[in-house]
Amino acid sequence: MIMPAGGEMLTQLGSAMAGLMFLFAMFKQYCPYEIQSQIEKYSHKVLSFVSPYIHIAFHEYTGDDFERSKAYAAIERYLGKNSSTRGKRLRANLVRESQSLVLSMDDYEEITDEFNGIQLWWTSSKNIPKQQVLSFYGNEDERRFYQLTFHRRHRDIVTKSYLNYVLDQGKAIEVKTRQRKLFTNNQTEQWVGFRRTMWSHIVFEHPATFETLAMEPNKKREIINDLITFSKAKDYYAKIGKAWKRGYLLHGPPGTGKSTMIAAMANLLEYDVYDLELTAVKSNTELRKLLIETTSKSIIVIEDIDCSLDLTGQRKKEKGEKDGKKEDEKDPISKKKDEEESKSSKVTLSGLLNFIDGLWSACGGERIIVFTTNYVEKLDPALIRRGRMDKHIELSYCSFESFKVLAGNYLDLDSHRLFPIVQRLLEETKMTPADVAENLMPKSAEEDADICLENLIKALETAKEEARLKASEEERLKAEKEKKDKEEAQKSAPAVDEVKEKKETVEVKENGVIT
């Protein structure tokens, strides 16, 4: 028997391959789809008996969903991190809501992964439909999916441990690389993508940090430790049976840094911020809906809570009692004002309390609720008790420790010959950190640290003198009032005695003692 030469073997092999490809093309072109699907179905069954490997597919879009699969997005993030060092063909995208380029596997690329000594293979593929149709999907002709391949003896480890690990890592990468947002609520719903929401947002870019926050170091360290402990306490909150949330009440005079504190908290924990305007919320139901639409890893803020709404309704009631007016006696202007108020927010204290720690507050997790107020004594005790507002933080006037932080921020100073004078004046008078910062900020290129500190000293001395004059004036008015009250009491004393004598005389006559 004569064996064919090497060149002839290649020619025959090429002809055979070409013939098989021609037959396959004819089969795909003319064989009915139903028969093709049945053949494919049974061929997979045959291969499953022979092949020891299991395949799991994760599609970019599943069912009738218009949004990308969250599992697919998490796997894409995870594989993007690994493929950047292992893959040969990568695809770079600037994903919305991400602050950097996202690398992912290119089509038909394969990378190897390891988990607890197990080897696994990830493949990026896509399906191209035969017919082009109008669709809400990102690109109908590129329905991508990831395929995971592993040996069947590792089924339990992969399905119970590895996939959860991949999803958790992907979510962590997404949180770390995402653009954080500042939300505010609207009076009506708006379309964002394929869903309606009452929140609108911009990118959160506030630069405040705890390093630049004007506050005593010990107090600052206490707050930082409290925040970090909360962010890592998911299992602890589940163990004690509490929703994973925490309330902070920031109170103090205007200009003491309450809003800056919120920004520093968000930057420390890398949370989104939801600035809730209560006056734009029409009802308790709408308030609950807003809560449901917030995401985890977020700070929900209600600033100036004492001014947002008349939550208890007591002021309106007391005002009505003092005026002594009935509804039909009110003038047209008052009636119109009452009608406008009735059309505005109907949020009640009960609704707000349920928002903070009711059953609906447990939806989602890792949330911080912050109230700010200039007058903590005006708030209902039920609103700020522990369990709702867990930590109360008083932000007061500028101390010398706070001043040193501001001097470092604005003037790059750790010490200066004028510091002792500033320290003495800060102990003798009250000035908010905002006012101190304004005086430390150079207003022109000619102003150096000495000039800025001298400006601050002048402002402190002026504030001290104004406070002294104000106190003297108040003392004078108080003394005049006491003197006036005393004189009125002395003038009314004889009249009171005369009325008393007449009353006693009438009583005696009525008893028949004097006739």
C-alpha positions as CSV (number, residue, x, y, z in Angstrom):
1,M,0.0,0.0,0.0
2,I,1.4,3.4,-1.0
3,M,0.9,6.2,1.5
4,P,0.2,9.6,0.1
5,A,2.8,12.3,0.5
6,G,2.6,15.1,3.0
7,G,1.5,17.6,0.5
8,E,-1.2,15.3,-0.9
9,M,-2.5,14.7,2.7
10,L,-2.9,18.4,3.3
11,T,-4.7,18.8,0.0
12,Q,-7.1,16.0,0.9
13,L,-7.6,17.3,4.4
14,G,-8.3,20.8,3.0
15,S,-10.8,19.4,0.5
16,A,-12.6,17.4,3.2
17,M,-12.8,20.5,5.5
18,A,-14.1,22.6,2.7
19,G,-16.7,20.0,1.9
20,L,-17.8,19.8,5.6
21,M,-18.1,23.5,5.8
22,F,-20.1,23.6,2.6
23,L,-22.5,20.9,4.0
24,F,-22.7,22.8,7.3
25,A,-23.6,26.0,5.5
26,M,-26.2,24.2,3.4
27,F,-27.6,22.6,6.6
28,K,-27.9,26.0,8.4
29,Q,-29.4,27.6,5.3
30,Y,-32.0,25.1,4.2
31,C,-32.7,22.9,7.2
32,P,-35.8,24.0,9.1
33,Y,-35.1,25.7,12.4
34,E,-37.1,23.2,14.4
35,I,-35.0,20.3,13.1
36,Q,-31.8,22.3,13.8
37,S,-32.9,23.0,17.4
38,Q,-33.6,19.3,18.0
39,I,-30.3,18.2,16.6
40,E,-28.5,20.8,18.7
41,K,-30.4,19.7,21.8
42,Y,-29.5,16.1,21.4
43,S,-25.9,16.8,20.4
44,H,-25.5,18.7,23.7
45,K,-26.9,15.8,25.6
46,V,-24.5,13.4,23.9
47,L,-21.6,15.7,24.7
48,S,-22.7,16.0,28.3
49,F,-22.2,12.3,28.8
50,V,-18.7,12.5,27.4
51,S,-17.4,15.9,28.6
52,P,-16.5,16.3,32.3
53,Y,-17.0,20.1,32.2
54,I,-19.9,22.2,33.1
55,H,-20.8,25.5,31.4
56,I,-22.8,28.4,33.0
57,A,-23.9,31.4,30.8
58,F,-24.5,34.9,32.2
59,H,-26.4,37.0,29.6
60,E,-26.2,40.8,29.5
61,Y,-30.0,41.0,29.2
62,T,-32.4,38.5,30.6
63,G,-36.0,38.0,29.8
64,D,-37.9,41.2,29.0
65,D,-35.7,43.4,31.2
66,F,-34.7,46.7,29.6
67,E,-31.7,47.1,31.9
68,R,-28.5,45.2,32.0
69,S,-28.3,42.2,34.3
70,K,-26.7,43.1,37.6
71,A,-25.0,39.8,37.7
72,Y,-23.5,40.4,34.2
73,A,-22.3,43.9,35.3
74,A,-20.7,42.6,38.5
75,I,-18.9,39.8,36.5
76,E,-17.8,42.3,33.9
77,R,-16.2,44.4,36.7
78,Y,-14.5,41.4,38.3
79,L,-13.2,40.1,35.0
80,G,-12.1,43.5,33.9
81,K,-9.8,43.7,36.9
82,N,-8.3,40.2,36.2
83,S,-8.3,40.5,32.4
84,S,-6.3,43.8,32.5
85,T,-3.3,41.7,33.7
86,R,-4.1,38.3,32.1
87,G,-6.1,39.0,28.9
88,K,-4.5,39.7,25.5
89,R,-7.5,41.4,23.8
90,L,-9.3,43.9,25.9
91,R,-12.2,46.4,25.3
92,A,-12.1,49.8,27.0
93,N,-15.3,51.8,27.8
94,L,-16.1,54.9,29.7
95,V,-19.1,53.7,31.6
96,R,-21.7,56.2,32.8
97,E,-21.4,56.9,36.5
98,S,-17.8,55.7,36.6
99,Q,-14.9,58.0,37.2
100,S,-12.4,56.0,35.1
101,L,-12.0,53.8,32.1
102,V,-13.4,50.3,32.5
103,L,-11.5,47.5,30.9
104,S,-13.3,44.3,29.9
105,M,-12.7,41.2,27.9
106,D,-13.1,41.6,24.1
107,D,-15.4,39.3,22.2
108,Y,-14.4,35.6,22.1
109,E,-11.5,36.2,24.6
110,E,-10.8,33.6,27.3
111,I,-9.0,34.0,30.6
112,T,-8.2,31.6,33.4
113,D,-9.1,32.2,37.0
114,E,-8.2,30.3,40.2
115,F,-10.2,29.9,43.4
116,N,-9.1,27.8,46.3
117,G,-6.8,25.8,44.0
118,I,-9.6,25.2,41.4
119,Q,-9.0,26.3,37.8
120,L,-11.9,27.9,35.9
121,W,-12.2,29.5,32.5
122,W,-14.2,32.6,31.5
123,T,-15.1,33.2,27.9
124,S,-16.7,36.3,26.4
125,S,-19.1,35.6,23.6
126,K,-22.1,37.1,21.8
127,N,-25.2,36.0,19.8
128,I,-26.1,37.6,16.5
129,P,-29.8,37.2,15.6
130,K,-30.8,36.3,12.1
131,Q,-33.4,39.1,11.8
132,Q,-32.9,42.7,12.8
133,V,-35.7,44.1,15.0
134,L,-36.3,47.3,16.9
135,S,-35.4,46.8,20.5
136,F,-34.9,48.7,23.7
137,Y,-31.7,46.7,24.3
138,G,-28.3,48.4,24.0
139,N,-27.6,46.8,20.7
140,E,-29.7,43.9,19.6
141,D,-27.2,42.5,17.1
142,E,-24.7,42.1,19.9
143,R,-26.4,40.2,22.7
144,R,-23.3,39.4,24.8
145,F,-22.8,36.8,27.5
146,Y,-20.1,35.4,29.7
147,Q,-19.6,31.6,29.9
148,L,-18.0,30.0,32.9
149,T,-16.4,26.5,32.4
150,F,-15.2,24.2,35.2
151,H,-14.9,20.6,36.1
152,R,-18.1,19.0,37.3
153,R,-16.4,17.7,40.5
154,H,-16.1,21.3,41.6
155,R,-19.8,22.0,41.2
156,D,-20.6,22.6,44.8
157,I,-17.7,24.9,45.5
158,V,-18.4,27.0,42.3
159,T,-22.1,27.4,42.8
160,K,-22.0,28.0,46.6
161,S,-18.8,29.9,47.1
162,Y,-17.1,31.1,43.9
163,L,-20.0,32.8,42.2
164,N,-20.9,34.7,45.4
165,Y,-17.3,35.7,45.7
166,V,-17.2,37.0,42.1
167,L,-20.5,39.0,42.6
168,D,-19.3,40.5,45.9
169,Q,-15.9,41.5,44.3
170,G,-17.6,43.0,41.3
171,K,-20.0,45.1,43.4
172,A,-17.1,46.3,45.6
173,I,-15.1,47.4,42.5
174,E,-18.2,49.2,41.2
175,V,-18.6,51.1,44.4
176,K,-15.0,52.1,44.4
177,T,-14.9,53.3,40.8
178,R,-18.3,54.8,40.5
179,Q,-19.1,58.5,40.4
180,R,-20.8,59.5,43.6
181,K,-24.0,61.6,43.3
182,L,-25.9,64.4,45.1
183,F,-29.6,63.8,44.8
184,T,-32.5,66.1,45.4
185,N,-36.2,65.3,45.3
186,N,-38.6,66.8,42.7
187,Q,-42.3,67.6,43.1
188,T,-43.2,65.3,40.2
189,E,-41.8,62.0,38.8
190,Q,-39.2,62.1,36.0
191,W,-38.0,59.5,33.5
192,V,-34.4,58.4,34.1
193,G,-33.4,55.7,31.6
194,F,-36.2,53.2,31.6
195,R,-37.8,54.0,35.0
196,R,-39.6,56.8,36.7
197,T,-38.2,58.4,39.8
198,M,-38.7,61.4,42.0
199,W,-35.0,62.0,42.5
200,S,-32.7,64.0,40.2
201,H,-28.9,64.2,40.7
202,I,-25.6,65.7,39.8
203,V,-22.1,64.5,40.4
204,F,-21.0,64.9,44.0
205,E,-17.7,66.8,44.0
206,H,-17.6,68.5,47.4
207,P,-13.9,68.6,48.5
208,A,-14.5,68.6,52.3
209,T,-12.7,66.0,54.4
210,F,-12.2,65.5,58.1
211,E,-8.6,66.6,57.7
212,T,-9.8,70.1,56.7
213,L,-12.7,70.2,59.1
214,A,-12.4,72.8,61.8
215,M,-13.0,70.7,64.9
216,E,-11.2,69.6,68.0
217,P,-9.0,66.5,67.2
218,N,-10.5,64.3,69.9
219,K,-14.1,65.0,68.8
220,K,-13.1,64.5,65.2
221,R,-11.5,61.1,65.9
222,E,-14.5,60.0,67.8
223,I,-16.8,60.8,64.9
224,I,-14.5,59.1,62.4
225,N,-14.3,55.9,64.5
226,D,-18.1,55.9,64.9
227,L,-18.6,56.2,61.1
228,I,-16.1,53.5,60.2
229,T,-17.4,51.1,62.8
230,F,-20.9,51.5,61.4
231,S,-19.8,50.9,57.8
232,K,-18.3,47.6,58.8
233,A,-21.1,46.4,61.1
234,K,-23.5,44.6,58.7
235,D,-23.2,41.3,60.5
236,Y,-23.4,42.9,63.9
237,Y,-26.7,44.8,63.1
238,A,-28.1,41.5,61.7
239,K,-27.1,39.7,64.9
240,I,-28.8,42.3,67.2
241,G,-31.9,42.5,65.0
242,K,-31.7,46.1,63.9
243,A,-31.9,47.7,60.5
244,W,-28.4,48.7,59.2
245,K,-28.8,52.4,59.6
246,R,-27.7,55.2,61.9
247,G,-29.0,58.6,62.7
248,Y,-26.9,61.8,63.4
249,L,-28.2,65.0,64.7
250,L,-26.0,68.0,63.9
251,H,-26.9,71.1,65.9
252,G,-25.3,74.4,66.6
253,P,-25.4,78.1,65.5
254,P,-25.3,79.1,61.8
255,G,-21.9,79.0,60.3
256,T,-20.4,76.2,62.5
257,G,-19.9,73.7,59.7
258,K,-22.9,71.4,59.7
259,S,-23.2,71.1,55.9
260,T,-19.4,70.7,55.6
261,M,-19.6,67.9,58.2
262,I,-22.1,66.0,56.0
263,A,-19.8,66.4,52.9
264,A,-16.8,65.1,55.0
265,M,-18.9,62.1,56.1
266,A,-19.8,61.3,52.6
267,N,-16.2,61.5,51.3
268,L,-14.9,59.4,54.2
269,L,-17.4,56.5,53.5
270,E,-17.7,57.1,49.8
271,Y,-21.5,57.4,50.1
272,D,-24.0,59.1,47.9
273,V,-26.0,62.0,49.4
274,Y,-29.8,62.5,49.2
275,D,-30.8,66.0,50.1
276,L,-34.4,65.7,51.1
277,E,-36.5,68.9,50.9
278,L,-39.5,68.1,53.1
279,T,-41.5,71.1,51.8
280,A,-41.7,69.5,48.4
281,V,-43.1,66.2,49.7
282,K,-46.9,66.2,49.5
283,S,-47.8,63.3,51.7
284,N,-46.5,60.5,54.0
285,T,-47.0,58.1,51.1
286,E,-44.7,60.1,48.9
287,L,-42.1,60.4,51.6
288,R,-42.1,56.6,51.9
289,K,-41.7,56.2,48.1
290,L,-38.7,58.5,48.2
291,L,-37.2,56.4,50.9
292,I,-37.7,53.2,48.9
293,E,-35.9,54.7,45.9
294,T,-32.8,55.6,47.8
295,T,-29.8,53.2,47.4
296,S,-27.6,51.6,50.0
297,K,-24.3,53.3,50.9
298,S,-26.0,56.7,51.1
299,I,-26.6,59.6,53.5
300,I,-30.1,61.0,53.7
301,V,-30.0,64.6,54.8
302,I,-32.8,66.9,56.1
303,E,-31.3,70.3,56.8
304,D,-32.9,72.8,59.1
305,I,-35.4,70.3,60.3
306,D,-37.0,72.8,62.7
307,C,-37.8,75.1,59.8
308,S,-38.8,72.5,57.1
309,L,-42.4,71.8,58.3
310,D,-44.8,72.3,61.2
311,L,-44.6,68.6,61.9
312,T,-46.7,68.5,65.1
313,G,-49.3,71.0,64.1
314,Q,-49.1,72.5,67.6
315,R,-48.1,76.0,66.5
316,K,-51.1,76.3,64.2
317,K,-53.4,75.1,67.0
318,E,-52.0,77.5,69.6
319,K,-52.1,80.4,67.2
320,G,-55.8,79.7,66.5
321,E,-56.6,79.6,70.2
322,K,-54.8,82.9,70.9
323,D,-56.5,84.7,68.0
324,G,-59.9,83.4,69.1
325,K,-61.2,83.5,65.5
326,K,-63.6,81.1,64.1
327,E,-63.4,79.8,60.5
328,D,-66.2,82.0,59.3
329,E,-64.8,85.1,60.9
330,K,-61.5,85.0,59.0
331,D,-60.8,87.6,56.3
332,P,-60.4,86.6,52.7
333,I,-56.6,86.9,52.8
334,S,-56.3,84.5,55.8
335,K,-58.6,82.0,54.1
336,K,-56.6,82.1,50.9
337,K,-53.4,81.6,52.9
338,D,-54.9,78.6,54.7
339,E,-56.0,77.1,51.4
340,E,-52.5,77.4,50.0
341,E,-51.1,75.7,53.1
342,S,-53.6,72.9,52.8
343,K,-52.4,72.3,49.2
344,S,-48.8,72.1,50.3
345,S,-47.0,69.3,52.2
346,K,-49.1,67.0,54.3
347,V,-46.2,65.2,55.9
348,T,-46.8,64.6,59.6
349,L,-44.6,63.9,62.6
350,S,-45.8,60.3,62.6
351,G,-44.9,59.9,58.9
352,L,-41.5,61.3,59.5
353,L,-40.9,59.0,62.5
354,N,-41.9,56.0,60.4
355,F,-39.5,57.2,57.7
356,I,-36.7,57.2,60.2
357,D,-37.2,53.9,62.0
358,G,-40.4,52.3,60.9
359,L,-40.8,49.1,59.0
360,W,-40.1,50.8,55.7
361,S,-36.8,52.1,57.0
362,A,-35.3,48.6,56.9
363,C,-35.6,48.3,53.1
364,G,-32.0,48.4,51.7
365,G,-29.2,48.9,54.2
366,E,-26.1,50.9,55.0
367,R,-27.8,54.2,55.3
368,I,-27.1,57.2,57.4
369,I,-29.9,59.7,58.2
370,V,-28.7,63.2,59.2
371,F,-30.8,66.0,60.6
372,T,-29.4,69.5,61.1
373,T,-30.8,72.3,63.1
374,N,-29.8,75.7,64.6
375,Y,-32.3,75.3,67.5
376,V,-32.3,71.8,68.9
377,E,-34.7,72.8,71.7
378,K,-37.5,73.4,69.1
379,L,-37.5,69.7,68.0
380,D,-40.0,67.2,69.3
381,P,-38.2,64.8,71.8
382,A,-39.7,61.8,70.0
383,L,-37.9,62.9,66.8
384,I,-34.4,63.1,68.2
385,R,-34.4,60.3,70.8
386,R,-31.7,57.6,70.8
387,G,-32.7,54.9,68.3
388,R,-33.7,57.6,65.8
389,M,-31.0,60.1,66.1
390,D,-28.4,57.8,67.6
391,K,-25.6,60.3,67.9
392,H,-26.0,64.0,68.8
393,I,-23.1,66.2,67.6
394,E,-22.9,69.8,68.7
395,L,-21.0,72.1,66.4
396,S,-20.2,75.2,68.4
397,Y,-18.2,78.4,68.0
398,C,-14.6,78.3,66.9
399,S,-12.1,77.2,69.5
400,F,-8.3,77.6,69.3
401,E,-7.9,74.0,68.2
402,S,-10.3,74.6,65.4
403,F,-8.6,77.8,64.5
404,K,-5.2,76.0,64.1
405,V,-6.9,73.6,61.6
406,L,-8.2,76.6,59.6
407,A,-4.8,78.4,59.8
408,G,-3.2,75.3,58.3
409,N,-5.8,75.1,55.6
410,Y,-5.8,78.7,54.5
411,L,-2.3,80.0,55.4
412,D,-0.2,76.8,55.7
413,L,0.7,77.8,59.3
414,D,1.4,75.5,62.2
415,S,2.5,78.3,64.6
416,H,2.9,82.1,64.5
417,R,3.8,84.9,66.9
418,L,0.2,86.1,66.8
419,F,-1.3,82.8,67.7
420,P,-1.4,83.5,71.5
421,I,-3.3,86.8,70.9
422,V,-5.8,84.9,68.7
423,Q,-6.2,82.2,71.4
424,R,-6.9,84.8,74.1
425,L,-9.5,86.5,72.0
426,L,-11.2,83.3,71.0
427,E,-11.6,82.4,74.7
428,E,-13.1,85.8,75.4
429,T,-15.5,86.1,72.5
430,K,-17.6,83.9,70.2
431,M,-17.0,83.7,66.5
432,T,-18.1,80.9,64.1
433,P,-15.6,78.9,62.0
434,A,-17.1,80.4,58.9
435,D,-16.3,84.0,60.1
436,V,-12.8,82.9,61.2
437,A,-12.2,81.3,57.8
438,E,-13.4,84.4,55.9
439,N,-10.9,86.6,57.8
440,L,-8.0,84.1,57.2
441,M,-8.6,84.0,53.4
442,P,-6.3,86.3,51.5
443,K,-8.2,88.8,49.4
444,S,-5.3,89.8,47.2
445,A,-1.8,88.7,46.2
446,E,-0.3,91.3,48.6
447,E,-2.0,89.9,51.7
448,D,0.3,87.4,53.5
449,A,-0.2,85.4,56.7
450,D,0.6,88.4,59.0
451,I,-2.0,90.6,57.4
452,C,-4.6,87.9,57.5
453,L,-4.0,87.1,61.1
454,E,-4.1,90.9,61.9
455,N,-7.4,91.1,60.1
456,L,-8.7,88.2,62.2
457,I,-7.5,89.9,65.4
458,K,-9.3,93.1,64.5
459,A,-12.5,91.2,63.7
460,L,-12.3,89.4,67.1
461,E,-11.7,92.6,68.9
462,T,-14.6,94.2,67.1
463,A,-16.9,91.2,67.9
464,K,-15.7,91.4,71.5
465,E,-16.6,95.1,71.8
466,E,-20.0,94.6,70.1
467,A,-20.7,91.7,72.5
468,R,-19.8,94.0,75.4
469,L,-22.0,96.8,74.2
470,K,-24.9,94.4,73.5
471,A,-24.6,92.9,77.0
472,S,-24.5,96.4,78.6
473,E,-27.6,97.4,76.6
474,E,-29.4,94.3,77.6
475,E,-28.5,94.9,81.2
476,R,-29.7,98.5,81.0
477,L,-33.0,97.4,79.4
478,K,-33.4,94.7,82.0
479,A,-32.8,97.2,84.8
480,E,-35.2,99.7,83.3
481,K,-37.9,97.1,83.0
482,E,-37.4,95.9,86.6
483,K,-37.6,99.6,87.7
484,K,-40.7,100.2,85.7
485,D,-42.4,97.0,87.0
486,K,-41.6,98.0,90.5
487,E,-43.0,101.5,90.1
488,E,-46.2,100.1,88.5
489,A,-46.5,97.7,91.4
490,Q,-46.2,100.5,93.9
491,K,-48.8,102.6,92.1
492,S,-51.2,99.8,92.0
493,A,-50.8,98.8,95.6
494,P,-53.1,101.6,97.1
495,A,-55.8,100.8,94.6
496,V,-55.6,97.1,95.5
497,D,-55.9,98.0,99.2
498,E,-58.9,100.2,98.6
499,V,-60.7,97.5,96.6
500,K,-59.9,95.0,99.3
501,E,-61.3,97.3,102.1
502,K,-64.5,97.9,100.0
503,K,-64.9,94.2,99.5
504,E,-64.5,93.5,103.3
505,T,-67.1,96.3,104.1
506,V,-69.6,94.8,101.7
507,E,-69.2,91.4,103.2
508,V,-69.8,92.7,106.8
509,K,-72.9,94.5,105.7
510,E,-74.3,91.4,104.1
511,N,-73.8,89.5,107.3
512,G,-75.9,92.1,109.1
513,V,-73.1,93.3,111.5
514,I,-73.4,96.9,110.4
515,T,-76.9,98.3,109.7
